[in-house]
Amino acid sequence: MPYPTIKDLPASVRNHLPIHAQEIYREAFNHTFDSHKGEPGQEERSHRIAWAAVKRKYVKSGEQWVER
Protein backbone atom coordinates (compact mmCIF):
# COMPACT_ATOMS: atom_id res chain seq x y z
CA MET A 1 0.00 0.00 0.00
CA PRO A 2 1.52 3.34 -0.97
CA TYR A 3 1.91 6.04 1.67
CA PRO A 4 0.15 9.33 0.76
CA THR A 5 2.05 11.35 3.40
CA ILE A 6 4.89 10.77 5.84
CA LYS A 7 2.29 10.70 8.63
CA ASP A 8 1.09 7.41 7.10
CA LEU A 9 4.50 5.71 7.31
CA PRO A 10 5.00 2.85 9.77
CA ALA A 11 5.81 3.97 13.32
CA SER A 12 9.23 2.30 13.05
CA VAL A 13 10.11 4.77 10.29
CA ARG A 14 8.38 7.86 11.73
CA ASN A 15 9.82 7.44 15.22
CA HIS A 16 13.43 6.90 14.18
CA LEU A 17 14.20 8.83 11.00
CA PRO A 18 14.56 12.59 10.51
CA ILE A 19 11.87 14.24 8.34
CA HIS A 20 14.06 14.36 5.22
CA ALA A 21 14.90 10.66 5.57
CA GLN A 22 11.18 9.90 5.96
CA GLU A 23 10.51 11.74 2.69
CA ILE A 24 13.21 9.68 0.96
CA TYR A 25 11.72 6.47 2.38
CA ARG A 26 8.17 7.36 1.29
CA GLU A 27 9.21 8.34 -2.22
CA ALA A 28 11.34 5.22 -2.75
CA PHE A 29 8.67 2.94 -1.29
CA ASN A 30 5.86 4.40 -3.39
CA HIS A 31 7.90 4.31 -6.60
CA THR A 32 8.96 0.69 -6.07
CA PHE A 33 5.48 -0.37 -5.00
CA ASP A 34 3.98 1.08 -8.20
CA SER A 35 6.75 -0.35 -10.39
CA HIS A 36 6.24 -3.91 -9.12
CA LYS A 37 2.44 -3.98 -9.00
CA GLY A 38 1.05 -7.49 -8.67
CA GLU A 39 4.42 -9.20 -8.20
CA PRO A 40 4.97 -11.60 -5.31
CA GLY A 41 6.78 -9.92 -2.42
CA GLN A 42 5.88 -6.46 -3.72
CA GLU A 43 5.51 -4.82 -0.31
CA GLU A 44 8.56 -6.49 1.25
CA ARG A 45 10.70 -5.50 -1.74
CA SER A 46 9.42 -1.93 -1.52
CA HIS A 47 10.39 -1.67 2.15
CA ARG A 48 13.88 -3.08 1.48
CA ILE A 49 14.49 -0.65 -1.36
CA ALA A 50 13.16 2.28 0.67
CA TRP A 51 15.59 1.49 3.50
CA ALA A 52 18.44 1.19 0.99
CA ALA A 53 17.56 4.64 -0.38
CA VAL A 54 17.65 6.12 3.12
CA LYS A 55 21.01 4.47 3.83
CA ARG A 56 22.55 6.18 0.79
CA LYS A 57 22.03 9.58 2.47
CA TYR A 58 21.90 8.71 6.17
CA VAL A 59 23.88 6.59 8.59
CA LYS A 60 22.92 5.46 12.07
CA SER A 61 25.14 6.99 14.73
CA GLY A 62 24.29 5.51 18.11
CA GLU A 63 20.53 5.74 18.36
CA GLN A 64 20.09 8.52 15.78
CA TRP A 65 20.14 8.66 12.00
CA VAL A 66 22.40 11.45 10.71
CA GLU A 67 23.10 12.73 7.22
CA ARG A 68 26.33 11.49 5.64
N, C-alpha and C positions, 0 to 999 in steps of 0.2 A: 504494500500500500504506500503510495507516495505521501510525502509530508508537505502540506500546503504552507506551513510556517515553521519556524524553529520552535515555537511553543508546542508543536505537535510531535517533536522528536522524542524518542524514548528517554526516560529519566536518567538512564546511565550516560547518555550523551549530554543532556541539558545540565546535569549537576556537576559535570567534570570538565567540560571544554569551555574555553572562552567563546564569546559571541561570534567572532570571526571564524573560528574553527567549526562552530555549529553550522554556520552558513555554508562552509566548504562541504561538511558532511551531508547536509540536506541536498545541496546541488548535485553532488556526486551520486548519492543514493537515488534521487529521483531520475537522473539521467540514465543510470544503469538499469533501474527498475523498468523504465519505459523501453529501453533498448532490448531487453531480454524478456519481453512480455510472453507469457505462456510457457516459458522454458522451466524444466524442473530445477529446483533450487534457486529460483529467481530472487526471492527475498534474501536468502542467506548470502548469495553472491553480491547483491547490492550493498548489504551491510559491510562485507569484507572490503569491497572496493571503496566504499565511503571512508572506512577507517584508514585505508592505504592513502587516500587523498589527503586526509588530515595529517598523517605522519610525514608527508612530503614537506609540509610547512611548519609543523609543530613537533616538539619532542617533550616527553614527560620528564620533569625534573622534580624528584621527590614525589609529592602528591599533586603537583600542578602541571598543566600543559603550558609550555611557553613557546613563543615563536622562535624558529631557528635563526 
